[in-house]
Amino acid sequence: MRAGVFDSGVGGLTVVKSLLSSGFFSEIIYYGDTARVPYGVKDKNTIIRYSLEALEFFKNFDIDIMITACNSVSAYAIDELQNQAPFEVTGVINPGVLAVENSLDKKDSSILILGTKATINSNRYATLLEEKGYKNTFSIAPSLFVPIVEEGLFEGNILESTIQHYFQNIQEPDAIILGCTHFPLISKAISKYFPNSKLIHSGDAVVEYLKKEYNLKNQYPKTNIKFFATENPDGLKNIAKKWLNLDTIK
C-alpha cells in the first residue's frame, strides 16, 4: 500500500508524521510545491491548476491513494482531482470535521477555525460543521503563520508576537481547528496562548478518516519515505529530518 502526500510546502509533513505512526503504508511519496508556496493567497483557478500538475507528478508512481494535505487544495480542487485521478484521492477538510464530531459532544461548543485566506473564504469548514449541527463557529486567516513555519521558526519572539497580534481580541474557544497543515508545527505555541482549547490536528484527523472510510489497518512496521520539491528540496528534507526524527532521508 503506497500513498502520495501533496502540499504547497513543508506543512504536509504534519500529516506525514501521523501517517508514519499509523503503519497504513509501505511507502509514502511526498511532493511539496515549495516554489509556489503559499497557495492560500492564490485564486481558485490557480489552486486547481497547480493541483492538477501535482496529480500528473504522482501518476509517475504506483500509488494507491493521493492525500492532499493542503487545506486550500482540499477546499477548491478535490472534486477535479477525484474526477481525473486513476487512484483514490482524499483531502483534509472532511477528516477535520469528523475529528470535531469525535471530540465535541456539545453542539454549542465554540470552534475557532484557523486557515489561509483561500480556505477561510471557501467557507468549507463552517458549512460542513453547520450541517453537523455546530452553529458557534468563527474563522480567521493568520496569514503570517505560513511564512514563519516555512522559515523554521517554531518558537521564539517572532512567533509569539505574531500569535499575540492575531489572537489578542479573541475569547478562548472550546476547540481550534488547525485548518492549514503548517499550523500543527506551531501547535505548542498556540496551546500556550489558549491552554484550555482542544486542538484539531489535520494529521491525526486524516488517520482516523482513512481508518473509517478505507478500513486501513496498522500492517507495516516500517514505512519508506521519499521527498520531492519544486524548489530547495534540501530545505524540505532538513525540516523533515527535524520534524519526523529521521536519521536518513531520500
N, C-alpha and C positions, 0 to 999 in steps of 0.2 A: 504494500500500500504506500503510494508516494503522493506527496502534497506539494503544490506550489503556493507560496505566500507572496502576495504583491502589496507593496506600499509605495507611497510617494517618496519616502526617505527611510530613516532609521526606525521610525516609530513602530513599524510592524514587528520589530524584534520582541516587543512585549507580548505579542501573540505567539511568536515562535517559542518564547520561554515557556509558556503554558503548554504548548503542543509537545515540546520535548519531554515535559513531565508526564504527559498523558500516555505515552507509549503507543499511540494510534498508528504511527507511520514508521516505515523502514527508512525513508529518506524525505528530506524537505529541501526544496529548491527555493531560495529567497531571492526576490528581484526588487531592488529599490530604485525608483526613478529619481535619484539624487540630483541629477542635472536640472530637474524642473520642479523640485520641491520649493514651496508647499503647493498642494493642489487646492487648499481651502480658500484661496483668494481668486481662483480662476472660475470662468463661467462654465455652465453646464455642458455645452457642446465641446469645449476644450477638454474637460474631465473625461467625457465619453471617448473622445478621440485618443487621448493618452491611454485610457484603459484598454481599448481595443488593440493598441500597439503592444501593450503588455501581454494580452491574450496571444498574439502572434509569437511572442517570445516563448511562452510556455508550451506552445504547440511543438517546439523542438525537443520536448522532454516527454517521457512516457509517464505522465502523472494521472492520478485518479480523481483528484479534486483540486480546484483553484480556490484559495481563500483570499478574498480582497480585504486586507487588514485596514485599508484606508477607509475611514467613515465617509469622506466626500465621494469616493467611488461607490461605496455601498448606497449612498443616498441618490445618486444620479445615474449610474451606469450598470447596475446589477442586472436589470432586465435585458439590456443589449448583450452583456457578457453571457448570460444564461442562454440566450437565443442562438448565439454564434459559437459557443464552445463545444468541442467534442467530448468534454468531460464535465463533471459536476462543478458548479460554481456557487459559493456562498459568501455572504458579506458578514459584517459585524453588528449591524443595527438590530436585526431580528434577534440574534443571540443576546444583545444587551437588554432588550425588552423582556426576553424570557428570564434573564437574571434578575430583573426588577420583580417580576412576578414571584420568583422563588425566594426573594429576600424580604419583600414588603407585603405583609398581610393587609395592612390598613390602606384602603384606597384613598384616604385623605392625607396620606403622608406627603410631606413637601419634598419635591425632587428637583434638584438643580442639574440641568443638562449643560455640560461644557463641550464645546466643539469649535471647529473652524467656522468661518463666516458661511462657507458653502453648505456645510452640514446643518448649521442652525437655520439658515434661510430656506433650506429644503423642508423644514418642519416635520421631518420623518419621525424622529423620536417622539415629539409631542403628540403627533397624530396617532401613532401606534399605541402610545401609552393611554391616550384618551379612549381609544377603542377598548382597552382593557379595563377602563374604569378609573384610571388615575387622572384626577382633574387638577391637582395642585402642583403643576409643573411650571418652571420658568427657565429660561435659557440665556446664556451669554457666550460670546465668542472671544476668549482671551488670546488674540492672535499672536502676541509676543511669545507665548509659551513654545510654539513650534521652533522658531529660530534659536531660542535658548536651549532647547533639547538638542537640536542639530549641532550646536556648539559644544555639547557635552557638559553643560552647566547644570548638573542635577542637584546642586545645593549651593549655598552661599548668598551673599548680599544682593546680587543682581536678581536672582530668582525670588528671594524673599520680598524684595521691594516690588517686584512685578506682581506677585501674588497679593500683596497689600493693595496695590493700585486697583486690581480688578475686583477684589472681594470686600473692600472696606465698608461698603454700604449694603452688604448682603447679610441677612439674618441666617444663622447656621441651619441648613436643611437637614432633613432626616436621611437623605441619600444624595449622592453625587454620581451622575453618570459621566465617566471619563470618555466622552464621545469623540476622542481622537486618540489613535494608538500611541502618539507621542506622550500623552499626559501621564500614563502609569509610570513613566520614567521619573516623574517628579511627584509621585503619589505621597512619599513621605513628607514632603514639604506642604502639600495640600492637607494631609491629615493633621499636621502640626497646627495649621491655621484653623481647621474645622475638626477638632479631635473626636466629636461625637457623631459625625456623619459617616454613614456606611458608603464606601466607595464601590461602584460597579465597574469592574475591570474587564475590558474587551477580551483579553486573552482567556481568562477563566470562563467568561461567558461563552466564547466560541467552543471551548472544550465541552461544556455542558450541552450546548446545542448540537454538536457533532454526535455526542453520545445518544441524544434523544432522537434526532432526525435520521441519522445514518447507522445507528446501532453499532458504532465503533467501540472497540474494546482495547484495553491495555494488553498488547500482544508482542510488542517489540522492546526488548530490554535496552537496546541502543538504537538511536536514530542518527543516521548520517545527515550532514547538512552542508549545502554548497551555497555560496553567496555571489550574487551578481549585482552590479550597479551601473547606471548610465554615466556616472561621473564619480571620481575619487573612490574607487572600490576599497582601497586600503583604509580610508577613513571609516567606511561602513564596517569593515572587518575588525578594526580596532575597537569600535564601540560594541560590536557583537561579542568580542572576546571578553570585554569587561562585564557586560550585562548578562551574558549567558554562561560566564565562568568556563570558557572553553580553553583548553591547553593548545590545541592545534585547530587550524581553520583553513578552509579551502575557498 
